[in-house]
Each structure stands twice: as C-alpha cells, then as structure tokens.
Amino acid sequence: MVNYPALTSHTSEGLSDPLIYVHDFTNTYKNHLLYPPAVREAACLKVQIPWILQPMQKGDLLAGRKRTPFLGFTPIQGFGNIDRTGYYMEEQSLRDELEPYLQTEEQKVELEELIAYWQTENTNSKIRVRYTEVMARELWTDNWGVESGVIYPLYRMAGAHMDMDKLVRLGLPGLRAEIREKLVSSAETYHPLYESMLTALDMLEYSMIYYIEDVKQALEQADQASDKLHLKRMVEVLEAIRYHAPRHLDEAMQLCWLYMLLSGSMEHGRMDVYFGDLLVQDLNTDFISELEAQELVTAYWRMILGVLGRDARVIVGGVGRRNPENGDRFTLFAIEASRHVPFRPQLSLRCNKGMNPEILAKALDSLGEGTTFPILYNDEANVPAVMHAFDVSREEAEQYAFFGCGEYMLDHRSYGTPSGVINLVKALELTLFNGIDPLTGRELGLKLGTLSDFATIDDLWEAYQKQLKHHIDIIADQEALEYKIVGEETSLLFISMLYDDCITRGKAVFEGGIRHLGGTLETYGNITASDSLVAIKKVIYEEQKITKERLMELILTNFTGAEGERKLLLEAPKFGNDDDEADQMAVLYHEFVCNTVRNQRDRTDLDSYLVVMINNDANTTLGRLTLASADGRLAYSPMSNGNAPSPGMDRNGITALFNSMTKLDAGLHAGSSQNIKFSKQMFNGDRPKLEALLDTFFELGGTSTNISVVSKEDLQNAMKEPEKYANLIVRVGGFSAYFVTLNHNVQREILERTLY
C-alpha cells in the first residue's frame, strides 16, 4: 500500500502557509542527513511535490502546473545571475515570501536560524567550500553578470535529456517493474537507490491522483458541453497512465508532461521519436482528427511556455530515428505549433540530405513569418563533428541533442553541464597588463609582463596561451569537483531512472551511473579576441603605426580623443569577410582554445570537456565588464556573439561570411551559434535564392543557423515606440526573445548586426 500525502494538503489552510513547507522540508532534510543521498532526496521530494503542484487553469488540455519554491531541491534553479543546483535557497525571495506570515518574535528567530542553516547547507556552498586556494582566488565571484573576472562557475545540472521514449514504451507500471526486478535480483538486502526510485515513482502517481481530483472539480463546474467532453477525457487519460503504458498520443503527452514537471529538467529531446508512432496510429484509426492532433501539440507548446520557463528545447528530424516517416508527420505539427506559440519551446530541426522537402518548406515559411523557429541544424556536418569531439561511434553520434542555448550532448547518454564561463577578452586584458584586471585593479591569473615586455607578436601569443590555459585548467577542475559533490549530495532520482546506464549499474547519474560524464565551457568574445590579435600584429608590430605603450593607454582611456588611431585598428582585417589574415588568426585561436579545453579530459574525471560558442546575451553582459579592445571595440560594449563576426564587421556579403564561419573546425567543440539576420525582402522575396544560400552554407560544413527575419526599420522603431512592437521576436544568440523586453545594450547589438 503506497503511503501518499493527503490529497487535500495543497489546499488546506495549514499547509498553504509557506512557513509550514519550509519547516517541514528543512526538518525532513535534517532528519535524513545520515541516510544515503537517494533516501534523503526521496523524503524531501515527498514534502516538496505536494507543495509545488498547482491546479490546472481553464483551457489547459494537459494537467500539470507548478510553483517554484525559494527553498527546495532541483537539478537547476535560476535566480538572478546565479544558478542553483541540488538543495538550494534563494534567501531574499524567501524572506519576502515568508515575512507576511511571521506573527511572533519566536517565529522571526526561527526563520533566521533556518536561513543561517541553509546558507552553508545548500549544495552551492558545499561546492565552493571545497575549492582549492587557487580556485578560490580565480573564481572569486559567482556573480558573473555584475563583477569583473575571467572565469566564473555556473552551478547547475541543466540539460538532462532523459529517455522519454523509454518512458512512453514502459509507462509508469513498466518502469516500476524494471526497478523492482533489479531490486529483487540485487545481491544487496537493501538497495537505497532502487527503493528511492520507487518512492519517486509513487510521487509521480500521486501527481496523477492529484490532477484526477483537480479535473473532476473542474468538471463539476463546467457548463459547456465541449469542456465537459474534454475534461472527461482528461480524467480517463490520468486514470489510464496509472495502470498501463500510454496507448494514445494524449496519454503519452500527459505522462511525459508530469514526469518533466517533477524531474526539474526542461529538455524534451527528440519528441518526434517518442510521440510520432502514437500520433500516426491515432490518426490512422480516426481516434483523433488532424485538427485535434494539432490542438494537442499546440497545447503542449503552451504548457512549456507558461510553466517551464527558461529555454526548453524540442528536437525533431534528423538521422538515427526509429520510424522517420512517423517522426516527420509529428514534425509538421510541431512546426505549425511554433507558428501559433512563438518564443518557446526552442524548436530545433535536424536537417539531412534526402529529408522530406515538405518539412524544410514549412520550416522556412515559419521563419519567414518572424518566429525565429525552427533553428536549423545540419546532420551532415554535426554527426561527424560529434563523433570526433566526443570520441564516440557514429551510432551514438546520431543521437546528438542540444540543451539550453544549444550545447551538444548525447541524448540520455551524456551530460553537458555544469558549465563554466570564460571571458576571453578579459584574459587578453590580463595578458596585456601583467595579470591585473585594469577595470578593478584586482590581481588575477599569471603575471607574465605587460604588452611593452613582448618583443614580438609571437611572444604575446605565447603569454596569452599560458594565461588562457591557466584559467581553463581551473574552471575544468571546478566542473569536475561540482559533479563529484553533487554526486555525493544527490541522486537526481527522476533523471537517473531515464538515463543510460543508471538502473543497470544500480548507481545514480553522478555516482557512476551515467555512460558519458561530459562538461562544457562557455567562451565569450572569441572573435573579438582573435580580431584584436590581428590588429595588434598588423598595426602595432608590423606597421608600427601605434606603439605598444600607446595601445595600452588607448585601452585604458577608451580611445578618448583618438578617433584616428581607433580607425586604424578598426580597419585592420576582420573575421567574417573571407579575409585570409583575419581568418587564419581566428582558426589558430579557435584550435588552441578548443584543444586546450578538450584536453582537460586527460587531467580530470570528465569523459569530455568541450567549448561551446553559443552566446545568449552574455557577450553583451560581459562586454559591460570589459575595457576597450585592440580591434577598435569601445569599452563596455558588446563583444562578438558565438562564432559570428563582431557586430557590423562583416562587410563583404553573406558568401564571404559563410566562408569565414565554416573555416572553424566543428569537430573540436560542442556547438556554436551562427546568427544570421535576413531582411524580409531577402528571405521571403526570392525563396530559390535563399534555399541555395542555405544549401551552400550546409555544404561548406555549417552546423546550424539562428535566423531572424526582420527589418532594420522595425528594430529602430521598436526602440522608439516599444508598445507598438510588443510581438517582434529576434534571435539573441542561444535563445529567442521579444525584442522590446531586452535591455538597451542587447537591442543595440542586435541592431548593429549585418542585415542580409
């Protein structure tokens, strides 16, 4: 008999008080401190899950909403510039939430004691307290968007691509049966991981029972016949998935949605694989109509948009799929859903030779409308690149997926985070100014001399390489340490149950269960840094038009009163124009940074550690903490985005841009963002020419395209009259956003990108 929490607890007067929740969660955690991590986690989930579940809203076609507690447990929770992982607390928000409930001085004292406890007991703090002296020195701040540094840790276990196909095939009963079989056959008399997994599945069933009651209440209040019909089916679906694997598309969607909701993951993986077969079956048997199928898929999109937040991804298309014809049928519905629900999820279409032309045509139609989705990925380039970067077989590489802003990983086989951040232009600043951050005066990195001490460009390059390796070594060690501590503290039960090979090995995902333990390093300012090296080489060392000492002064003074000298630097060769000098430096720089990061697997416990050149808006955020650079960029302005040229520096047309971009070896990293801004006239006015351009890019080895179809006038007008352009969507880097919601600096950076 399963011991479920009371079904009325979420609405009862006592337990609606968040004070009750935080005390119950804290006491449960304390009472299980000496238990195995899986047992402690399961006990905490039994407190947390009834608290987070929220009633459905009118019009929902799927049941499942939740609130975010400011104290709790999750693989990833974001607050401000700092992500949390494992057991977390957001102190100020927690204070703000609880303050209205504090009636006595005793309660206030108890709250302060509770907060003091979690200040050191949260998983982030447990990671930081284990830093070595050199790690603590270089990783002196977690607040990467506010405080100046070279490297920053990102505390998160994001990007979990669980085996949702397995979940749909087995259902709740089948997954239970698999775990129970392992439990019975285990040589151990007590196996805490298997026992705790079963508890987590009990809580999944609890969520189904919760929503059965919730939907029944809505049914009693419904007055429209169509609403009653729909709500009755929802009850049938929720009852059905308690007892057997999904037999219809709506059952599969409901099961997957609730599992995603409780797991803390936001990555939906190859959805056409695990929904395609049931979709086609239901259509062929007339269980649902085309219109009803579209309503279901669109409803899923609306739930992702309204509930999950951040940058949830759905992947469709590509090689390595079971029943690709069925998958393609679902893909058409997915693209249509993104036309009606723009912005999120980040629909990503894997393209390959011989793909259904109807899908690509529909994708281009959607992009031409300004949705920014689907993002196009090129399997012909990506599969070989993933094979090389991750050192895996073609069979595994065909299961590449992407999370967050587009970082690559292997679907339900590998992890790509936690990740770190490195400001490559700030590292160059340190190299030019003898290990001093000229913005703050703080000593960081290696003291190797100033620019004046480097007799040749080769001397500067050698020093810069040492500076970069120093910081890359540290952030790789931090990432390995983070995995270790999260593995000691948590089991991530919902994720472990759907990850190869956790159940088979009887180990949680970061306890040794995962097949490939990988990590990523987010690099920012790549092209700004390589263009700066070209400018220094040409203008300072070769032509000697500016002295080394004068360049340092120009950087410190932001070119004040020196427009002529800045012009010399701006006119130096720039990446993005198919210019040999600029592109050769970019390739040299790219290969050094990527290989230095990739080689960390030889000195850490990571199977892979790879660069990602996939910017969100961090090229702008970190740019605000970075002085002027030798390429002519002004202080505090945006750095280059992904592997794209610096804003406005690609001047020789789109073919030259493609030629430059595709010179950077994709087999050395875990993804890059190639932002291309097309005019409406170019994109929609001459489709054959557009398709030829994209074919050329992919033939050259282009891995993906982030396409925005906008007009310069719309962007300019939106900055002046935002209320008139509330629905204007742009591709920022690794995510899309409504243009008017972006801060002014990010808007300017997007406006300054070359429009084709």
C-alpha positions in Angstrom: 0.0 0.0 0.0 1.5 3.3 -1.1 1.5 6.0 1.6 0.5 9.1 -0.3 0.4 12.5 1.3 -3.2 13.7 1.9 -4.7 14.8 -1.3 -6.2 17.9 0.3 -2.8 19.1 1.6 -2.2 21.5 -1.3 -5.4 23.5 -0.5 -5.7 23.1 3.3 -5.3 26.3 5.3 -2.4 25.0 7.3 -0.3 23.6 4.5 -0.9 26.6 2.2 1.3 28.5 4.7 4.8 28.5 3.2 6.2 28.6 6.8 4.9 25.0 7.2 6.5 24.0 4.0 10.0 25.4 4.7 10.0 23.9 8.2 8.8 20.5 7.0 11.3 20.5 4.2 14.2 21.6 6.5 13.3 19.1 9.2 12.9 16.3 6.7 16.4 17.1 5.3 17.9 17.3 8.8 16.3 14.0 9.9 17.8 12.2 6.9 21.3 13.7 7.0 22.9 10.3 7.9 20.8 8.4 5.3 22.1 7.6 1.8 21.6 10.6 -0.6 18.8 8.8 -2.5 16.8 8.2 0.6 17.2 11.8 1.8 16.2 13.1 -1.6 13.1 10.8 -1.8 12.0 12.0 1.6 12.4 15.7 0.6 10.5 15.1 -2.6 7.6 13.7 -0.6 7.4 17.1 1.1 8.2 19.2 -1.9 6.0 17.7 -4.6 2.6 18.2 -2.9 3.7 21.8 -2.2 4.7 22.7 -5.8 1.7 21.1 -7.6 -0.8 23.7 -8.7 -4.3 23.3 -10.1 -4.8 23.4 -13.8 -6.1 26.5 -15.5 -9.1 26.9 -17.6 -8.3 25.9 -21.2 -5.4 23.6 -20.3 -5.5 20.4 -22.4 -2.9 18.8 -20.2 -2.8 18.7 -16.4 0.3 19.9 -14.6 1.3 23.2 -13.3 3.7 24.1 -10.5 5.2 26.9 -8.5 8.8 27.4 -7.7 9.7 27.3 -4.0 12.5 29.5 -2.8 13.8 26.6 -0.8 13.9 23.2 -2.2 15.6 20.6 -4.4 16.2 20.5 -8.1 18.9 19.9 -10.8 18.8 23.5 -11.7 17.1 26.6 -10.4 17.9 30.1 -11.6 17.8 33.3 -9.6 19.4 36.4 -11.0 22.8 35.8 -12.4 23.5 32.7 -10.3 22.1 29.2 -10.9 21.5 26.8 -8.0 21.7 23.1 -8.1 20.7 20.3 -5.7 19.4 21.7 -2.4 19.1 25.4 -2.8 17.8 28.6 -1.1 17.1 32.0 -2.6 17.5 34.0 0.6 15.9 37.4 -0.3 13.0 35.9 -2.1 12.4 33.5 0.8 12.4 36.4 3.3 10.0 38.3 1.1 7.6 35.4 0.8 7.6 34.5 4.5 7.6 37.9 6.1 3.7 38.3 5.9 3.3 35.0 7.9 5.6 36.0 10.8 3.4 36.7 13.7 5.7 36.4 16.7 9.3 37.2 17.6 9.8 33.5 18.1 8.9 32.8 14.5 11.3 35.5 13.3 14.1 34.0 15.3 13.3 30.5 13.9 13.3 31.9 10.4 16.8 33.4 10.9 18.0 30.1 12.3 16.6 28.3 9.3 18.2 30.7 6.8 21.5 30.5 8.6 21.4 26.8 8.4 20.7 26.7 4.6 23.4 29.4 4.0 26.0 26.7 4.5 24.0 23.5 3.9 22.9 24.4 0.3 24.7 22.5 -2.4 26.3 25.6 -4.0 28.0 26.4 -0.7 29.2 22.9 -0.3 30.9 23.1 -3.7 32.5 26.4 -3.0 33.9 25.4 0.4 35.8 22.6 -1.3 37.7 24.9 -3.7 41.5 24.9 -3.6 43.3 28.1 -2.8 44.0 28.9 -6.5 40.4 28.1 -7.5 39.0 30.4 -4.8 41.4 33.2 -6.0 40.5 33.0 -9.7 36.8 32.1 -9.1 36.5 34.9 -6.6 32.8 35.6 -7.5 29.8 33.8 -8.7 28.0 36.9 -9.9 29.3 36.8 -13.4 26.9 39.4 -14.8 27.9 42.1 -12.2 31.5 41.6 -11.0 34.6 41.5 -13.3 36.5 38.3 -13.7 37.9 35.9 -16.3 36.2 32.7 -15.3 33.0 32.0 -13.5 31.4 28.8 -12.3 27.8 28.0 -13.2 26.1 25.9 -10.6 23.6 23.9 -12.5 22.9 20.4 -13.7 20.9 21.6 -16.7 20.4 19.9 -20.0 19.2 16.5 -18.9 17.9 14.7 -21.9 16.0 11.8 -20.4 15.0 8.7 -22.3 11.4 9.8 -22.8 11.0 7.1 -25.5 11.6 4.5 -22.8 9.0 6.2 -20.5 6.4 6.1 -23.2 7.1 2.5 -24.1 7.1 1.3 -20.5 4.8 3.7 -18.8 4.7 4.0 -15.0 4.0 0.3 -14.4 6.7 -0.9 -16.7 9.3 1.4 -15.2 8.3 0.3 -11.7 8.6 -3.4 -12.8 12.1 -2.8 -14.2 13.3 -1.3 -11.0 11.6 -3.9 -8.8 13.2 -6.7 -10.8 16.6 -5.1 -10.3 15.8 -4.7 -6.6 14.8 -8.4 -6.2 17.8 -9.6 -8.2 20.3 -7.3 -6.3 22.8 -9.1 -4.2 22.2 -6.4 -1.5 19.5 -7.0 1.1 18.7 -3.2 1.0 19.3 -1.1 -2.1 18.6 2.6 -1.2 18.7 3.8 -4.8 16.2 1.3 -6.1 13.9 1.8 -3.1 14.1 5.6 -3.5 13.4 5.4 -7.3 10.2 3.5 -6.4 9.3 6.3 -3.9 9.9 8.9 -6.6 7.5 6.9 -8.9 5.0 6.8 -6.1 5.1 10.6 -6.2 4.6 10.6 -9.9 1.5 8.5 -9.3 0.5 10.9 -6.6 0.6 13.8 -9.1 -1.8 11.8 -11.3 -4.2 11.3 -8.4 -3.9 15.0 -7.5 -4.9 16.0 -11.0 -7.7 13.4 -11.3 -9.3 15.1 -8.3 -8.5 18.6 -9.7 -10.0 17.8 -13.1 -13.1 16.3 -11.5 -13.7 19.5 -9.6 -13.3 21.4 -12.9 -15.8 19.0 -14.5 -18.4 19.7 -11.8 -18.2 23.4 -12.6 -18.1 23.2 -16.4 -21.1 24.4 -18.2 -20.1 24.0 -21.9 -20.6 20.6 -23.5 -17.3 20.7 -25.2 -15.5 21.5 -22.0 -17.2 18.6 -20.2 -16.2 16.2 -23.0 -12.6 17.3 -22.8 -12.4 17.1 -19.0 -13.9 13.6 -19.0 -11.2 12.5 -21.4 -8.5 14.1 -19.2 -9.8 12.0 -16.2 -9.7 8.9 -18.4 -6.2 9.7 -19.5 -4.9 10.3 -16.0 -6.5 7.1 -14.8 -5.1 5.2 -17.7 -1.5 6.2 -17.3 -1.6 5.0 -13.6 -2.1 1.4 -14.8 -0.5 0.9 -18.2 1.8 2.4 -20.7 0.3 5.1 -23.0 -1.9 3.7 -25.7 -2.7 7.1 -27.4 -1.0 10.3 -28.0 -2.8 12.3 -25.3 -1.8 9.6 -22.7 1.8 9.8 -23.8 1.8 13.6 -23.6 0.2 13.7 -20.2 2.7 11.1 -18.8 5.7 12.9 -20.3 4.5 16.3 -19.1 4.1 15.2 -15.5 7.4 13.5 -15.5 9.1 16.6 -16.9 7.4 18.7 -14.3 8.7 16.7 -11.4 12.1 16.0 -12.7 13.3 19.6 -12.9 14.5 19.1 -16.5 13.4 21.4 -19.3 14.8 19.5 -22.3 12.3 17.5 -24.2 14.7 15.8 -26.6 13.7 14.1 -29.8 10.0 14.4 -29.4 9.1 13.2 -32.9 10.6 9.8 -31.9 8.6 9.2 -28.8 5.3 10.8 -29.9 5.4 10.1 -33.7 4.2 6.5 -33.6 1.2 7.1 -31.4 0.3 10.2 -33.4 0.2 8.2 -36.6 -1.7 5.3 -35.0 -4.3 7.7 -33.6 -4.7 9.4 -37.0 -4.9 6.2 -39.0 -7.6 4.7 -36.7 -9.5 8.0 -36.6 -9.1 8.1 -32.8 -8.3 11.8 -33.3 -8.6 14.2 -36.3 -5.8 16.3 -37.8 -7.3 19.3 -36.0 -7.4 17.6 -32.7 -3.8 16.4 -33.1 -2.7 20.0 -33.8 -4.6 21.2 -30.8 -2.8 18.7 -28.6 0.7 19.6 -29.9 0.0 23.3 -29.6 -1.3 22.7 -26.1 2.0 21.1 -25.1 3.8 24.1 -26.5 1.6 26.4 -24.4 2.4 24.4 -21.3 6.1 24.7 -21.9 5.8 28.4 -22.5 3.7 29.0 -19.4 5.2 26.6 -16.9 8.8 25.7 -17.5 10.4 29.0 -18.4 14.0 29.4 -19.4 14.9 27.8 -22.7 13.2 24.4 -23.1 14.1 22.6 -26.3 12.2 20.3 -28.5 14.2 18.5 -31.2 12.7 17.0 -34.4 14.1 15.5 -37.6 17.5 14.1 -38.5 19.2 10.7 -38.8 19.1 7.9 -36.3 15.3 8.0 -35.7 13.0 5.0 -35.4 10.2 5.2 -37.9 11.3 8.5 -39.5 8.1 8.7 -41.6 6.0 8.8 -38.4 8.5 11.3 -36.9 8.1 13.5 -39.9 4.4 13.5 -39.5 4.8 14.8 -36.0 7.4 17.3 -37.1 4.9 19.1 -39.4 2.5 19.5 -36.4 5.5 20.8 -34.3 6.4 23.5 -36.8 2.8 24.6 -37.0 2.6 24.8 -33.2 5.6 27.1 -33.2 3.8 29.4 -35.6 1.0 29.8 -33.0 3.2 29.7 -29.9 6.3 31.6 -30.8 9.2 32.2 -28.3 9.3 28.9 -26.5 10.0 26.0 -26.8 13.1 26.3 -28.8 12.1 24.1 -31.7 15.2 22.7 -33.4 15.0 20.9 -36.7 17.8 18.5 -37.6 18.2 18.5 -41.4 19.9 15.9 -43.6 20.2 15.0 -47.2 17.1 13.3 -48.5 14.8 14.8 -45.8 11.2 15.4 -46.6 11.1 18.6 -48.7 7.7 19.5 -47.2 9.3 19.8 -43.8 12.0 22.2 -44.9 9.5 24.3 -46.9 7.2 24.6 -43.8 10.2 25.5 -41.6 11.2 28.3 -44.0 7.7 29.5 -44.1 7.6 29.7 -40.3 11.0 31.5 -40.1 9.8 33.9 -42.8 7.0 35.0 -40.5 9.5 36.1 -37.9 9.0 33.3 -35.4 12.8 32.5 -35.3 11.9 28.8 -35.2 12.8 26.2 -36.0 16.5 26.5 -35.6 18.2 24.6 -38.4 20.9 22.0 -37.6 22.9 20.2 -40.3 23.3 16.5 -39.6 25.8 16.1 -42.5 28.3 18.3 -40.6 27.2 17.7 -37.0 27.2 13.9 -36.8 30.9 13.6 -37.9 31.8 16.6 -35.7 30.2 14.9 -32.7 31.9 11.7 -33.4 35.3 13.4 -33.3 34.6 15.9 -30.5 33.1 13.3 -28.1 35.1 10.3 -29.3 32.0 8.1 -29.9 30.7 5.8 -32.6 28.5 7.1 -35.4 25.6 5.2 -33.9 25.9 7.3 -30.7 26.7 10.5 -32.5 23.5 10.2 -34.4 21.8 10.7 -31.1 23.3 14.1 -30.5 21.0 16.6 -28.9 21.3 20.1 -27.5 20.2 21.9 -24.5 20.0 25.4 -23.1 21.4 27.8 -25.7 22.3 24.9 -28.0 25.2 23.0 -26.3 25.6 19.5 -27.8 25.3 16.3 -25.7 24.2 12.7 -26.3 20.5 12.0 -25.8 20.1 10.2 -22.4 23.7 9.1 -22.6 25.7 12.1 -21.5 25.6 15.3 -19.6 26.9 18.7 -20.7 26.8 20.7 -17.5 27.7 22.0 -15.1 29.3 24.6 -17.3 31.6 27.5 -16.7 32.1 30.9 -18.3 35.3 32.4 -19.6 35.7 36.0 -20.9 38.4 35.6 -23.5 38.8 39.3 -24.0 39.3 39.9 -20.3 42.0 37.2 -20.3 43.7 39.2 -23.1 43.5 42.3 -20.9 45.3 40.4 -18.1 48.0 39.4 -20.5 48.5 43.0 -21.7 48.5 44.4 -18.1 50.7 41.8 -16.2 47.9 39.8 -14.5 46.0 42.9 -13.3 42.3 43.4 -14.2 42.6 47.1 -15.3 38.9 47.6 -14.5 39.2 46.8 -10.8 42.9 46.6 -10.1 42.4 43.0 -8.8 45.3 40.6 -9.4 44.0 37.6 -11.4 45.8 34.9 -13.4 49.5 34.9 -14.2 51.9 37.8 -14.0 53.8 37.5 -17.3 54.6 41.1 -18.1 52.9 43.9 -20.0 52.5 44.4 -23.7 55.6 46.5 -23.6 57.6 43.4 -22.5 56.7 41.3 -25.5 59.2 41.9 -28.3 57.2 40.1 -31.0 53.6 39.1 -31.7 54.8 35.5 -31.1 55.9 36.5 -27.6 52.5 38.0 -26.9 50.7 34.9 -28.3 52.8 32.6 -26.1 52.0 34.6 -23.0 48.3 34.7 -23.9 48.2 31.0 -24.4 49.7 30.5 -20.9 47.1 32.8 -19.4 44.3 31.0 -21.1 45.5 27.6 -20.1 45.9 28.7 -16.5 42.2 29.7 -16.3 40.9 26.8 -18.4 42.6 24.3 -16.1 41.0 25.9 -13.1 37.5 26.0 -14.5 37.8 22.4 -15.6 38.8 21.3 -12.1 35.8 23.2 -10.7 33.4 21.4 -13.1 34.8 18.0 -12.1 34.6 19.0 -8.5 31.0 20.1 -8.9 30.0 16.7 -10.4 31.7 15.0 -7.5 29.9 16.9 -4.8 26.5 16.8 -6.5 27.0 13.0 -6.8 27.8 12.9 -3.0 24.8 15.0 -2.1 22.1 13.9 -4.6 20.8 11.1 -6.7 18.6 13.1 -9.1 16.1 10.2 -9.0 13.8 11.2 -11.8 16.7 11.9 -14.1 18.6 8.7 -13.1 15.7 6.5 -13.9 15.7 7.6 -17.5 19.5 7.8 -18.1 21.8 5.1 -19.5 23.0 3.1 -17.5 21.9 4.1 -14.0 19.3 1.3 -13.4 21.5 -1.3 -14.9 24.5 -0.3 -12.8 22.5 0.4 -9.7 24.1 3.9 -9.4 22.7 7.4 -9.6 23.6 9.6 -12.6 26.6 11.3 -10.9 27.5 8.4 -8.7 28.9 6.4 -11.6 25.6 5.6 -13.4 26.0 7.8 -16.4 27.6 6.4 -19.6 29.4 9.6 -20.6 30.2 12.3 -18.0 30.8 15.5 -20.0 31.3 19.1 -19.4 31.2 22.4 -21.3 32.9 25.7 -21.1 31.0 28.7 -22.5 33.5 31.0 -24.3 32.7 34.6 -24.9 34.4 37.1 -27.2 36.2 34.6 -29.3 36.2 36.6 -32.5 36.8 39.9 -30.6 39.9 38.3 -29.2 41.2 36.9 -32.5 40.5 40.2 -34.3 42.3 42.0 -31.5 45.4 39.8 -32.1 45.2 40.5 -35.8 45.1 44.3 -35.1 48.0 44.2 -32.7 50.0 42.1 -35.1 49.4 44.4 -38.1 49.1 47.9 -36.6 51.5 47.6 -33.6 54.2 45.1 -34.6 54.3 45.1 -38.4 53.3 48.6 -39.4 54.3 50.3 -36.1 51.6 52.9 -36.5 50.8 52.8 -32.8 53.3 52.0 -30.1 52.7 49.3 -27.6 52.6 51.8 -24.7 50.1 53.9 -26.6 47.8 51.0 -27.3 47.7 50.3 -23.5 46.8 53.9 -22.9 44.1 53.8 -25.6 42.5 50.7 -24.0 42.5 52.4 -20.5 41.1 55.7 -21.9 38.6 54.1 -24.3 40.1 55.9 -27.3 39.1 59.3 -25.9 40.3 61.9 -28.4 41.9 59.2 -30.5 39.5 58.5 -33.3 42.2 58.4 -35.9 44.1 55.7 -34.0 40.9 53.8 -33.3 40.2 53.9 -37.1 43.5 52.2 -37.8 42.5 49.4 -35.5 39.0 49.1 -36.9 40.4 49.0 -40.4 42.7 46.0 -39.6 41.5 42.7 -41.2 38.3 41.4 -39.5 36.8 37.9 -39.4 33.7 37.4 -41.5 34.9 38.7 -44.8 36.8 35.7 -46.1 40.0 37.6 -45.4 42.9 35.2 -45.1 44.8 37.1 -42.5 41.8 37.5 -40.2 40.5 34.0 -40.7 43.9 32.3 -40.2 44.2 34.0 -36.9 40.6 33.0 -36.0 41.4 29.4 -36.9 44.7 29.4 -34.9 42.9 30.9 -32.0 39.9 28.6 -32.3 42.1 25.5 -32.4 44.2 26.5 -29.4 41.2 27.3 -27.2 39.2 24.3 -28.2 42.0 21.8 -28.0 43.1 23.2 -24.6 39.6 22.7 -23.3 39.2 19.3 -25.0 42.5 18.1 -23.5 41.1 18.6 -20.0 39.6 15.1 -20.2 43.2 13.8 -19.8 43.7 15.5 -16.5 40.2 15.3 -14.9 37.5 12.6 -14.4 35.4 14.0 -17.3 34.9 11.9 -20.4 34.6 15.1 -22.4 35.1 18.8 -21.8 34.3 21.0 -24.8 34.0 24.6 -25.8 30.6 26.0 -26.6 30.5 29.2 -28.6 26.8 29.7 -28.2 26.0 33.1 -26.7 22.9 34.1 -25.0 23.2 37.8 -24.2 26.3 37.2 -22.2 28.5 38.7 -24.9 26.8 42.0 -24.0 26.7 41.4 -20.3 30.4 40.5 -20.0 31.2 43.3 -22.5 29.9 45.8 -19.9 32.7 44.5 -17.6 35.4 44.7 -20.3 37.5 47.6 -21.3 38.2 48.7 -24.9 39.8 46.1 -27.1 42.6 46.3 -29.7 40.2 45.5 -32.6 38.7 49.0 -32.0 35.7 47.9 -29.9 34.8 50.5 -27.3 34.8 49.8 -23.6 31.7 48.3 -22.1 30.1 47.5 -25.5 29.1 44.0 -26.7 31.8 41.5 -27.7 31.3 39.2 -30.7 28.5 36.7 -30.4 29.3 33.0 -30.8 31.5 32.4 -33.8 29.9 35.3 -35.6 31.9 38.4 -36.6 31.8 41.4 -34.3 28.6 43.5 -34.9 28.8 45.1 -38.3 32.3 43.9 -39.1 31.3 41.5 -41.9 31.2 43.8 -44.9 31.8 41.5 -48.0 28.5 39.8 -48.2 26.9 36.6 -47.0 29.0 34.2 -49.0 32.2 35.7 -47.5 30.6 35.4 -44.1 29.8 31.7 -44.7 33.3 31.0 -46.0 34.8 32.5 -42.8 32.5 30.8 -40.4 32.9 27.3 -41.9 36.7 27.5 -41.6 36.4 26.9 -37.8 36.6 23.2 -37.2 33.2 22.0 -35.7 34.8 18.7 -34.6 36.6 20.4 -31.7 33.6 21.8 -29.8 30.1 21.2 -28.5 28.3 23.7 -30.6 28.4 27.2 -31.9 25.8 29.8 -32.7 25.7 31.2 -36.3 23.4 34.2 -36.1 22.1 35.4 -39.4 19.8 38.4 -39.8 17.8 38.4 -43.0 15.6 41.2 -44.3 12.0 40.2 -45.0 12.5 41.0 -48.7 15.6 38.8 -49.0 14.1 35.9 -47.1 10.6 35.9 -48.5 11.0 37.6 -51.8 13.3 35.1 -53.5 12.9 31.7 -52.0 15.1 29.8 -54.5 18.0 32.1 -53.9 17.5 31.8 -50.1 17.4 28.0 -50.3 20.6 28.0 -52.5 22.3 30.1 -49.8 21.4 27.7 -47.0 22.4 24.7 -49.1 25.8 26.3 -49.8 26.3 27.0 -46.1 25.5 23.4 -45.1 27.6 22.1 -48.0 30.5 24.1 -46.7 30.1 22.5 -43.3 27.9 25.0 -41.5 26.5 23.3 -38.4 23.4 25.4 -37.6 21.7 28.7 -38.3 19.9 31.0 -35.9 17.8 33.0 -38.3 16.0 36.3 -37.6 13.8 37.7 -40.3 13.3 41.4 -39.5 13.6 44.8 -41.0 16.0 47.4 -39.7 13.2 49.9 -39.6 11.1 47.7 -37.3 14.1 47.3 -34.9 14.7 51.0 -34.9 11.1 51.9 -34.4 10.7 49.3 -31.7 13.4 51.0 -29.7 11.5 54.3 -30.0 7.9 53.0 -29.6 8.1 49.6 -27.9 4.4 49.5 -27.2 3.7 49.2 -31.0 6.2 46.2 -31.4 5.4 44.0 -28.5 5.3 40.9 -30.7 8.6 41.4 -32.5 10.8 38.4 -31.9 14.5 38.2 -32.5 17.2 35.6 -32.1 19.6 36.9 -29.4 22.1 34.1 -29.6 21.2 30.8 -27.9 17.7 31.9 -27.3 14.9 34.0 -28.8 13.2 36.9 -27.1 10.7 39.6 -27.6 12.9 42.5 -28.8 11.2 45.1 -26.6 11.9 43.1 -23.4 15.7 43.2 -24.0 17.9 45.8 -22.3 19.1 48.7 -24.5 22.6 47.4 -24.9 21.4 44.0 -26.2 19.0 45.8 -28.6 21.8 47.9 -30.0 24.0 44.8 -30.5 21.2 43.1 -32.5 20.5 46.2 -34.5 24.2 46.6 -35.4 24.4 43.0 -36.8 24.7 43.0 -40.5 21.3 42.6 -42.2 21.3 40.5 -45.4 
